[in-house]
Amino acid sequence: MELINTKKKNPKKLSFISIYFLGINGVIGSGAFLLPQVIYKDMDLASVLVLLCAAITVSMVALCYADLSSCFTGSGAAWLYSYNAFGRFTGYELGIFTWLLGCCTLSAEVVALLTTLRSFLSLFNTHWVYYVSVFGLILLFSIINFFGRTLVKLVDNLSSAAKMITILAFIVIGVFCIHFANFSPVIPHAATTGAMPLAKHFGAAFSVVFYMFTGFSFIPIAAKQMTDPEKNIPRVLIAVMVSVTIMYSLMMLVAIRILGTRMSKYSTLIANAFGTGVGKWGYILVIVGMLISIFGVAFAASFNTPSLIFSLANEHAMLPKWVGKKNRHDAPWVAIILTAFVSMVLVTQSYLFLVSCIVPASFVQYVPSILAVIKFKHTNEFPNHGFKLPGKYIIPVLALLISCYMVTNFTIKTITVGVVVAVLAAVSYFFIKVDEKHEAHHRAMLEKLKH
């Protein structure tokens, strides 16, 4: 989704249906094609139940976002909500983590693209070819972004179409290739030996599934580009979560019915399942759809992520002004270079490690946003327009408790990365001069929203 203002005086706003499809494209990424076998390895057939549990959890967080988006129309989502609720420092920290989340997402999609290519082209198993390819892709995306956003809509639309066609074809045609005998075992044998092993397997699968839904948090980021955002964003968030949950569940069921216990053997599970069911043409169809889809998501992430720190610097004065510099093509060239550098460091890691980093980064966004909902429900400071969270504190408290459960599944490595980023961001904050004029303007804006 594009974040940088164009030079047109009256840019066309995004309608409900446009936001819906952008939301679908943002949520369904490489994880839909590359992670089902990881989930199945931990929970067998019960992985569908884990998926539904994660969907309910993320939906509660999404409802909190929906509530906040009906109060504030500005672009920024989680970090903007935290800025409004808890002040400049919290907003700044969340802004940095949101940018890091974008870098992790970009890197994960690039690695996913090469993982897909590796599955049928042995050339990419050579280390130097692999690293030249991942670095080259990020460099290519950055160069394209230096020349503005002409290609972004085209690539985004092509990616969305490829993704939807691939998934729907797999579900509709795959239903006729099922084997009911593959509906066992329900859970792995190791998970039946006691409560702790079961909890361990469930937690491992839950964290991976959680990642598959995290893209929803980017939907409100470009609120200013949307028609009637107070009403449309809440509706889109709910519609996207319901649609994605149905598609993921059907994909898992069809894949399990076709492959059964062989699911954990493949790196490109959906492609192999479709190939097993209908023949080689099915495998080729899914692989092509995956490549176009993952390339599109990676390209969109390479465009959107620099816009986050550009916005922090240029529109909210939370970073030095030089970070918000543009070139003659209206592209934030400094932000693009910074994003490319961090992403190049991250692509040296494995796909699963990047996924494990995205979940804690998402957690850091969710908790302050949930707390912001609780605070505003308590103070009644800002009225809702178009959507109001039912049950007052019930949903945010449940969302907070389940989000905190995620901490038990974080690894020492990912926690260390998060702490280091938070500390470095905090230290840097005290060297950034506060723009008093902007802060006064922000306070005045908040006062206006209270009435």
N, C-alpha and C positions, 0 to 999 in steps of 0.2 A: 504494500500500500504506500502511495507516495506522500511525502511529508513536506517537501519544499514548495513554497509558493511560486506560482508561475507569474509571468509578467502581464498576463491578461487582467484587465480591470475586473471583469466579472466571470471568473472561472466557473465552468459547469460543475454543479454539486453532484455528489454520488447519491443515487437513489437507494431505497431499501434493498432492492434485488441486487444492485451492484455491490453494496456492502456485504450482503449475504454471500455472494460467490467469492468475494475477496476474503471473507472470513473462512469459508470452506477451504480455500487455497492456502490460507495461513495456518490452519490447524492440521490439515492432512499433508504431511511432508514425507520424508524418506522413511520415517518410523513405520508408516502403514505397510510398507513393502519389505523392510529389513528386520523388524523386531518381533513379528508374531512367533517365529521359531524360538526366540529367547524366552518369551513368556511361556510358551508351551513346555519348554525344557524344565521350567520351575513348577508348573501347575497342571500339566496335561489338559484334559477336557475342562477342568475347573478354571482354566485361564479365561474362559468366557465370563465366569462369575467375577473374577478379579477385574476384568475389563469394565463390567457394569458397576462394581464398587468404586473404581477410580472415576468413572464417568459421573456418578452421583456426587462424589467428593468435589471434583473440579467444577461441576455444575453449581454447587453451593457457592464456591468462590466466584464463579461467573455471575451469579445473581448479586453478589456484593458489588462487583464491577458495574453491573447493570444499574443498581441503586445509585452508585456514585456518578455514573455517566448521565443520569437524569437530573443531577444537581449542578454539574459543571460541564460546559460545552467546549472548554479549551482542549487543545491537542496535548497529549502527554501520558494519559492513562495513569498507571500506578504511581509513578514518581510525582505527577502533578497532584494527584489526590493526597499523597503524603505531604507534599509541600503545603497544600491548603490546610491540612489537618494539624500537622506537627512542626511546621516551620521550614526555613530555608535549608538548614543542615540535613535534615531527614530527606527532603526533596532532592538535594544534591547527591547524597549517598545512593538513593534509589535510582537516580538518573544514571549514575556511573554503572550500577549493577544492570540496569536495563540495557545500556550500551554493551556491556560485557556479555549479556545474554544474547544480544544480536550477533556479536562476534562469534560466540560459541555455536549459534545456529548456522551462521554462514559456513563456518569450518566443518561442522557436522554434515551439512549437505554436500560440501565439496568432497569430503572423505566418503560419504555414501555413494556419490557418483562414481568415484574410482573403485569402490567396493563392488558396485554393480558391473563395471567394466572388467574387473578382475575375474568375475565368475565365468566369463566366456572368452576373455582375451588374456592368455598367459603372459603376454608382453608386460602387462601392468603389475605382475608379481615381482618384476625386477625392481630393486630398491631405487636406483637412480631414475628410472623411467617414472616410477610412482611419484617421487618427490618433485621431479621437474614438472609433472602434470598438475599436482595440487598447487604448487607455487605459481605455475603458469596460469591456471584458471583464475586465481585470486587477482593476479596482475592484470589479466585480460578484463575481468569485471571492473577493476579500478580504472583502467584506461577508458573503457566505454563510459563509465560514470563521469569522467572528466568532461565529457561532451554533452552533459545534460541528460534528460530522461526520455528522449525520443523513442527508444526501443522498449522502455519498461512496460508500458501497457500491452504492447504486442506480445512480448515474451510472457507476461503474466497471464494474459488471456489464453495463449497457446498451452501454457503449463496447466492451467485450470481445466481446459478441455481434455487434454491428454490424460490427466489424473482421473477425471470423472468417467471418461469412456472406458479406461482400463479397469477401474474398480467395478463399475456397473456390468461390464462384459464378463468379468470374472465371477461375479455373484450370480447373474442371470443364467449364464451358460454352465457355470460350475455346479449349479443345483442338480443338473441332469447327469452328473458324473460321480455322485456320492456313493459311499459304501458305509452302511449303518454299523457294520462290525467295527469300524474305526472309532466308535464312541466309547472306547475303553483303552486304558484305564482312566478313571475319573480324575484321580490325583496320583502323583508319583509315589512309589512304594516308600521312599525315604520319609515322605511327609506323613505317612501313616504310623510312624514309630513313636509319636508323641506330640504334645502340644508345641514344644519349642521348635522341633524340625518343621512342623507345619507352618508356624509363624514366620520362620526364617524363609521358607520357600514363598509364602504369600507376600512377605515384605519385599523380597527381591523382584518378584513379578510386578507388584504394585508400583514400585518406583519406575520401572520401565514403561508400564502402561501410562502412568502419570505424565511422562514426557510426551506421549502421543497426543495429549490434549492441550499442552501448554500454549500453543499458538494463539488461543482465544484472547490472551491478554494484550495482543497487539492491535486488536480491532478498534478500541477507542482512541488509539494514538493520533490518528488523523481526523479527529472529530470536526475540526473547522472546515474540512473539505466535504462534509456530509450534509444532506438535506435533513433538517429537523433532528439533530443528533440526540436531543433529550429523549425523544420518543423512539427513534429508529435503532439506536445502539442497543438499548435493552432488549428490544424485540429480536434483533439480529443475534445477539449473544445467546439467547434462549434457543432460537431456531437452529443456529449452527451446532450447538451442543447436542441437541436432540438428533439432528441429521447425522452428525459424525458418529455418535454412539450406535445408531442403527447400522450404519455402513461398516464400522469396525466389527461389530458383533457378527454380522452376516459373513464378512470376510473370514473371520476366525472359524466359524462353524463350517463353512464350505471347505476351507483349507484342511481342517481336521478330518472332515468326512472323506476327502479325497486321499490324503496321505497318511492319516493316522499317526502311528509312532515314528514314521519316517520324517516327520516335520523338522525335527531338531538337526537333521543331517545337512540341510541346505542353507546357503547364505542368502539366496534370493528365493525365498519360500514361495511367494505368490506365483512367480513365474514358473517355478518347477511344478507346483500343484496344477496350474492350468495346463502345462505341457503334458503332465501325466494324464489329465482328464480328457483333453481334446487332441493332443498331438503337438508336433514341433511348432506349428503355426501359432498355437496358443502361447507357448514359451516366448516366441519372437515378439508377439503382440504386446505381452506384458513387459518384456525387457525394453522395447522401444518406448512404451508409455512411461515406464519408470525413469528412463534416461531424460526424456523431455520434461517430465514432472519435476524431477530432482534438480535438473539444470535451471528450470524456471524459478523454483523456490530459492535456490542459491543466488541466482541473479537478483531477484527481488530483495533478498536479505542484504546483498552487497550494496544495494541502492538505499534501502531504508535505514540501515544501521548508522552510517555516517550522519544521517539527518538528525539522529537523536542527540549527538554531542554538538552538532551545529545549532540545534534548537536551544540546548542548554547555554551555549555561549552567546548566540546572537539574539535570541528572543527573551531569555530569562536571566541573562547576566550572571550565570553561576560558574562559568568557565572564562578564562582569559579571552579577550576579543579576537586575538589572532586565530583561535580555534574556529571561529565563525567566518573566516575569510572565504570569499567566493572568487572564481575565475570569470573570464568574459562570457563563458557559457552558462553562468548562473549556477555552477556546481561548487559545493563546499570542499575545495581541494585539500585543505589541511585535514579536515575530518575524514576524507577518503583515504589519505595516506596513513593516518593513525589507525584507522580500522583495518586497512590492509596489513599493516605491520603486526598488530595483535593477532589477526586471523592466521597469518603465516606461521606464527609461533604455535598456535593451537592445532593447525593441521598436521603437525608432527605426531600428534597423539592418535589413539585408536578411536573408532566410531563410538564404541560403548563407553569409553572414558568421557568423551565429549557429551554424550547423553547424560552421564552421571553428574556432569558439571552443570548442565542446563536445569536439572531438577532443583538443586539447591539455589541457583540464581533465581529461578521462578518462585521458590519458597520465600526468598528475601523480598520479592515484590508483593506476594500475596498477603503476608502477615500484616504489614503496615496498612495495606488497603482494607483488610478486614477490621483492623483496629480503628481505622478512620470511620468506617460505617458505624461501629459501636459508639464512637465518640459523638458523631453527628446525630445518631438516634437519641442519645442521652441529652444533648444540648439543644436539639431542634433548631440549629443555627441556619441550615440551608434547606429550603423547601424542595421537594421532588417535583419534576415536571414530566408527566407521561408514564412513570413507573415508580412504584413504591414497594419496597421489600416487605412481604407479609411476615407476620409473627414477630416483628420488632427485633429482639435480640437473638431469637432461636437459631435462625440460619447462620448469622455471622459467628455465634459462639460455637456451633457444631463445626463450621468450616475451619475455625481457628484450632479447635482440638484435633481434628483430623490432619490438618496441615502440620501441626506440631509432631504428629506421629511420624511424619516423613523424616524427621531428624534421626530417628532410630535406624534408618536405612542408609544414611549418608556414610561414605567412607572417610577415613582419616585424611586421605589425599585431597578429596573434594572440599572438606571442611577447611583444610589448610589453605587451599587456593582462595576460598571465600574470605577467610580472616585476613590474609595478606592483601587482597584487593580492598577490603573495608578499611584497613589500617592505612594503606598508601593513599586512598582517597581522602581519609580524614586528615592526614598530615598535609596533603596538598591544599585542602580546603582553607586552612589558616593562612596560606600564602596568596589566596585570591582575594582581591579587594572587593568589598561589598559595594554594589551600586545602590546608594541610598535612594536615588530618584526612582529607580525601578522598583525597589522594595515598597516605597510609598505608594506607587501606582498599583502594585499588587494588593496592598492592604485596602486601598480604596475600592478596588474591583471586588474583593471579598465582601466588604461592607455593603456594596450595591446588591450582591447576590443574596444577601440575607433578607432582603425586602421583596 
